[in-house]
Amino acid sequence: MAEAASAPSPSRAVTGDSEFDRDTAVVRREPGVYDIDLSAGWTILGAVNGGYLLAVLGRALGDALPHPDPFTVSAHYLTASRPGPAVIRTETVRTGRTLSTGQASLFQYDDEGNEVERIRVLASYGDLAGLPDDVRTTAKPPAIPPYEQCFGPADGPDPLKGVSAITDRLLLKLDPATVGWAIGQPSGKGEMRAWFGLADGRDADPLSLLLAVDALPPTAFEMGLKGWVPTVELTAHIRHRPAPGPLRVAITTRNLAGGFLEEDAEVWDSEDRLVAQSRQLARVRLA
């Protein structure tokens, strides 16, 4: 089992009474239509974080569909979302006994008052509690040093200070082997690993796993690249309800070509279970 005895939890928020829950809460205007005010607290370089957006749409679909848990969520990010009002429109595609499938789009208005689609999602939902316990896997948890030996924004120079509001919402402790970018000495490897949690101590659930797969600094930073790395497409698979305690997230990139790279993420819980996986395609600016 993972060792993270030093992970702080002074005043632990509970699910339903957390900043994450408040900021992803949607208001049903009519069947299939939801309103939300996207919080500026989940931005980086002024753009709303893709994992937060995935959780927002995931919450709307969880209300619209008959099954409780996201199993697979595939999102195309069409234009950058901004903090402020947005509307989500959902549609049930198919309802089955064990899985239901729906789609959702989030819209905002541009400066000229035109409605713009920001992100479109297709997702299948089921009941994670009803899955069999049989696990056969060759996957292993990432080798991350103990929590107290890893580094967060308060442990040294923070190159994202002032441009990454989302950092204050999270408890991130990066593996020392993947923080060279923060001091101008990137390793050149497409790797990022960290202990992950919410800053208010709320334990993870299937919805917050949609945030976790896209909350670490981009692997492009450790490859020596700078600037915004916008997501083009992201598919997440939720495999299990996570146990209480901090998560471990490992992200790797094997191929950067034509100004695009992939990020493959794994999320492991405190009982050494693989609880989420994802792959995304992202754009990078090359010198």
N, C-alpha and C positions, 0 to 999 in steps of 0.2 A: 504494500500500500504506500502511496505517496507520503513524503514527509514534508509538512508545511506547518509545524507546530507554532512558528513565530508569526504566522499570518494574523494581523490585527483584526479584532471584531469588537470594538469598544461599545457600540450602540447599534446592534444589528437590526436593520429594517426587515420586515416580513413581506412576503409576496402579497401584493395588493395595496401595500402602504409604503411604497418605495418611489423614489424620484423616477426610476425607469417606468414603473407602472403608471404614474401620473402623466409622464411625457409621451407615453404610447397609447394613452386612453383615447378611444374614438367615441363619437356621439352619433347614434343612429338617427339620421334625419327621416328616413323612410326605408322600407325593406331594400337592402342591397346598397344603400347610399349612406356614407358616413362622413362626418366633419371632424377635422383635427387641426390644431394649431401646432405646427412643427416647431419644436423648441430650439432656440439658438444654443442651448447647452450641449448639443450633440453634433457640433460642426467642427470642421477643420478647413482652414483657409477660406472660411465663409460659406462653404458648401456643407449641406447636411450629410452626415456619415451614412454610407450605404447599408451597414448592418442595422443601424437604428431604423432606417426606412423599411428594411425587410421585416423588422419586428412590428412596425406600425401596420403594414399591410397584412402581416401574419395575424395580428390581433383582430383586424376587421374580418378576415376570412374565418377565423375561429368563431366569430359570432354568426357569420352567415351560413356556415356549413354545419351539418349535424354531428360531425366527429370533433373531438376536442384538441387533438395534437397535430402539429405539422409533421409530416413524414418526409416530404420532398418539396422544396420551394425553388423555383427557377425564375430569376428576375432579369429583365433587360432594362438597363438604366439609359433612358432616352435623352434627358437633359438634366442639368444640375438642379437639385432642389434647394430652395431657400427657406430660411426660418419664416414662419408665418402661416396664415390660413391655407388649408388644402382640403380637397374633397376626394374621397375614395369611392369608386363605383365597383361593386362586385357582381359576379354572375356565377351561379351554380352550373357547372358543366355536366356533372354526372354524380349521382348518389348511389352507392352500393352498400352492401351489408357491412363490409370491413373498411372500405375506403370511400371517401367522397372527394371530388375534384372540383376546384373552382378557379376563377381568374379574377384579378383585381388590378385596377389602374389608379394611380394617384395624379391629380391635376392641380395646377396652380395657375394664377393669372400673371402674364408678363407685364412689362412696364407700359405697354400700349392697351392693356385690358383684354388681351386675347387669352383664351384658355389654352394651356399647354400641358400635354401629358409628360410627366416626369419619369415615371417608372411603371412597367407592366409586369405582372406576376402570374404564373400558372403554378398551382400547388395542389398536392394531394394530402388529405388529412385522414387520420385514423385514431386509434386508442393505444398509446404506448403501453399502458398498463395491461393490455390484453395479449401482448406478444409472448411467445414461448421463451423459456429461459435458456434454451440450447444455444451455445455460442461456440463456433469453430473458427478460429482466426489465427493468422500468423502476425497480425499487427501487434506492436509493442508500444507502451507509453514512451514519450520522448524523454531522453536523459537530460533533465534540467536540474541544476544545483538546487539545494534547499532554498526556501523562500528568502531567508536572511542573507544569503550570499548573492542574490540577484539585485538588479538596479531599477529604481523607478525615477520619476522626474525630480524627486526631492533629494536624490542621492548624488547629484552632480549636475554639470551643465545640461540644460534642457533646450535643445535647438528648436523645439516646437512651442516654447513658451510664448504666449500672446497670440498664437495663430491656431491653437488646437484646444477649443473649449471642452471637447469630449474627454480630454485627459483628466480633468477634474471630476468627471463622473465615474471614473474607473480606478480600480486598484490593479495596476500593472507593474510587474517586476520582471524585467527582461533578463534572460540568460546572458551572463557577461560575454559569452562568445559571439553574441549577436548585437552588441551595442557599440561596435567600433565607429559606426556612422555618426554617433552622437558627439564624438570627440575628433572628428575629421580623419578617422583611420578605419574606413570600412574594410571588411575582410575580403570583399569581392565575391563572397558566396551568397546565393539566393536563399538565405535562411533567416527565420525569425522565430524565437521561442520565448514563452513567458508564462508566469503564473498570472491568472486572470480572475478578477471579481469585480463586483460593483462597489463603488466607494462607500455606499451606506450600509454595506454588509449583507444586503439581500442575497439569499442563496439563489443559485441558477435554477431555471426551469426550461422547458422546451422552447418557450418564446425568447428568452434571453440568450439561448444558444445561437439564435439567428443573428444577434448582435456580436457574439463572441467570435464568429468565424471571420468578421471583417473589422475588428477593433484594434488590432496590433499595427504598429508602423509598417509600411510597405516593405516587402523584401527588396524592392528596388533601392532603398536607402543603403542597405548593406552591400549592394552591388556597385555602390559608388555613384548612384544617380540621385538627383535632387528634384524637388518640386512636386506638384500634385500628380497623383497616379490614379486617375478616374477609372472606376469600374465600368466595363461595357456589359458584361453578363456575369451572373453569379448563380450557381446552383448549390443548395445546401441540403444535406440529408441528416435528419434527426433520428438517431438510432436507439436512444434510451433516455429515460428521465434521469437527470444527474443527481448523484448523492450530494448531501450538504457538504460545503467546504469549497476551497478554491479550485479552479480548473487549471489544467495545463493545456496551452495552445501551441502547436507547432505548425509553421507554414514554410513551404519550400517552393522554389522556382527552379526549374531545370532548363527552361528554354525562353530566351528573349530574342525575338526576330521581327523585323519590320516595324519596330516601335510598339510591339505588343508583348506582354508576358503573361504566363499563367501563375496563379498562386493556389497551391493545394494545401488545404488546412485540415488538421485533425484536432479534436477537442476531447480531452480525457478528464474524468472526474476523480474524486478523492478515493474511489474504490478501484482505480485502475481500469475503468471501463471506457471504451471508445463511445462517446455519447453523441458526437456530431462530426460530420465530414463536409468539406465543400471544395469546389473548384471555381475560380473566377478568371475571366480574361480582363486584363487592364491595359490601358495605354500608358506609355512613358514618353517623356521628352528626352531625346538623345542630343548630346552636345554636338 
